[in-house]
Amino acid sequence: MARIKLLKSLALANLIVLSAAPVLADDHTSGTTSKVVFSGIDFADDSIAGYTGIIVSANRDLGKDGILFRLVGVNAQYEYDTTLPAPTVIDGDGWFLDAMVGYQFLRTGYRIAGYIGVDYQDHDLTPNDPFNSVNGDEVGFKVVGEFETDATSRLYLGALASYSTAFDTYWARGRVGLRHEDWIFGVEGGGSGNEGYDVQRIGGFVDMPLAMGPLSGRLTGYAGHQFADEEDSFGLGGGEGLYGGVGYSFSF
């Protein structure tokens, strides 16, 4: 990136995402847990984003079917080139916050969850780009769906997708992997977009146990190649080339 601003923060009131989510079905924390906190960073050419979130079980037990409350936020820094009205580099600063309620079903070997809620997005473009419809703030209705196999299966399957009416934003990712001594190695593919951009990704990931004091959780790293139509790109997805990131989650 020719110039990229530092992330202003990886948290907003300690609860500030691209719709990322923690591993719940595969959590190895001992005892009953009712909350999951997760955070991470994602990057691509001309784009970087930090996210933080929390999921809380209404029945105080994530190991059972029940209602879930979710609060997630993201700060994204990105840039893109425009030729109208003159060749210009636009710096974007995006903030995202969603508040959702959902329900999870745990069955032998897998977990399914769905959420509905409100999504707020704010995009600040410098200099202002009147030709980009993804500009300013917008509130929308958001849905999220999750599927994941648990630790009883050596084959790991995971899928996560979301859609928001705010700027017609979508995000999706699927993963296939194998477990080996509490580690998961695999491949992933997905895509994201809104009214201003559309990108697709293919790569690999590794997921491993992580301990921090009395808490235990999971750490995930991923990388691969991103495909983008840069001639029609006006957004935070970044350009074509390498992408990657790292995230973690803790339950308590």
Secondary structure, 3 states (H helix, E strand, C coil): CCCCCCCCCCCCCCCCCCCCCCCCCCCCCCCCCCEEEEEEEEEEECEEEEEEEEEEECCCCCCCCEEEEEEEEEEEEEEEEECCCCCEEEEEEEEEEEEEEEEEEEECCEEEEEEEEEEEEEEEEECCCCCCCCCEEEEEEEEEEEEEECCCCCEEEEEEEEEECHHHEEEEEEEEEEEECCEEEEEEEEEEECCCCEEEEEEEEEEEEEEECCEEEEEEEEEEEEEECHHHCCCCCCEEEEEEEEEEEEEC
